[in-house]
Each structure stands twice: as structure tokens, then as C-alpha cells.
Amino acid sequence: MPLLIRGVEVRIQKVLFLIESPAQRVLFLTKEDLLAPGWEEANERGEEAPTQTLGRAALELSLEGLLVPSAAAPGENLVIFLENLRSESVLRPLGELGDDSRHKGK
């Protein structure tokens, strides 16, 4: 399967930072909790995994995104909830797709 990596300019306001942050302590989460495998098994049992609960809650609270540690590789992932983007929010692909291509929020 081909892998495409692109740069994206992101300007969003309401993001929950879960990278070594006070938010982890407030939510009683550790990095290990965020990286724990098992969401597929939880779903097979008809349950929601803790990370899915966190994502659903963030979506329902109208957050625009989550910055979380990556379980697949060193680094972080920015999860963006497109349906929660504000009118001033911008997602703009960088590179050959064209610098004028923009996704504006609601």
C-alpha cells in the first residue's frame, strides 16, 4: 500500500494537548493509557475503548482537535474534527496540491 506524507498548514484554536501536559493529570491519564493497545478487542466485546471515549467526548465538546502521542511511531498525531472547525480555522495542504487550496470551518 503506498504511503503519502504531506505537509499541512493548520490554524485551529480549540485543541486538547495530551502530550506530557497538565491535561493528562486532570483527566487521570498517562502516556501509557493513551498508547495502550486493545481498542479492537474492546469493540469486539461491544465496548468503547478509553481512547475512543476521550475522542467522542472531545468531539461532543466541540473541540477542533486533539494532540496525542503516536502509538505507531515516535512523535505526535494531530486529530482534527472537521465538523467542529470554526470559520477562522484553516487547513491548507502544502506543496503540489496548490497553495491556494483551503478547507474553511463552519
N, C-alpha and C positions, 0 to 999 in steps of 0.2 A: 504494500500500500504506500503510495507516495506521501511524503511529508512536506507540507508547505509552511514555512515560517515567514511571517511578515511583521513589519513594524506598524504600530497603530498609535496615532496621537489620541490621547484620552483626556478629556476635561469633564470630570464629574465631581459632585460635591458631597453627596451623602454615601460615604463608604465606611464600612466597619473594618478596621485594621486588626487582623488577628495574627500578626507576626510579632511575637515577643512583646506584647503590648498590655497595658492595663486592662483592655477589653477582655483578654483571656482570663485574667484574675477575677474580674467582675462576673464573668459567665461561668466561673469554676471550670475552665478548660485548660488543658495543657497542649503543647505541640503534639505530644503522643496521641492525645484524644483526637486531634484533627487529622492525624495521619493514619489512624487505626484502620486496618482493613476490615472488611466484613459487611459492607453495605449491601452487597449482592445477597449474602446469606440472610440478612435481616429482611430484605424484600421478599425472598422466597418463603419466609415464615409469615409473610403478611404484615411485617413490622416496618417502621420507618427508622433508619439509622440515625444516630445523633447528629451527624453532619448534614443529613437531609433535613432534619428538624430545624437546624440552625439556618440553612438556606431558605427554607419555606418561611420561617419567621422573618428573616431579613426582607424577603420579597413582600410579605404582607405588611411590614412596617414601612414600605415604600423606599427602602434603601436602594441606591443606584448600583451598589456593588459591595463585594467582599474581597479583601486582600488576605489570602490564606497561604500557608506553606504548601509546597507541591509534594504530593506523595510519590510522583513518578520520577522526579529528578531534583537535584539541588536547586533551590530558588523558590520563587513565589508564583502564585496564579492570581490573576485579577478576574473575578467572576462578575460579569456585568448583567444586570437585569434590564434588558432593553425596554420592557414595558414600563419601567419606573424612571426612565431618563427624563430630566427636566428640559424645558425649552432651551435653556442656555448650555446644556450639555452637548459635547461634541465627541464623536468617534470618527477619526479620519485616517483611512489607510495611507501609509507612506509608500512611496515607490511607484512602480509601473502602473498601478491601477488608476493613477491620476491624483494629483494633489488637490483637485477640486471636489473629489468625491467625499461627501459628508453624510453622516446619519445624525439627524437632529431629534431630540427627545420631544415629549409632549408639552 
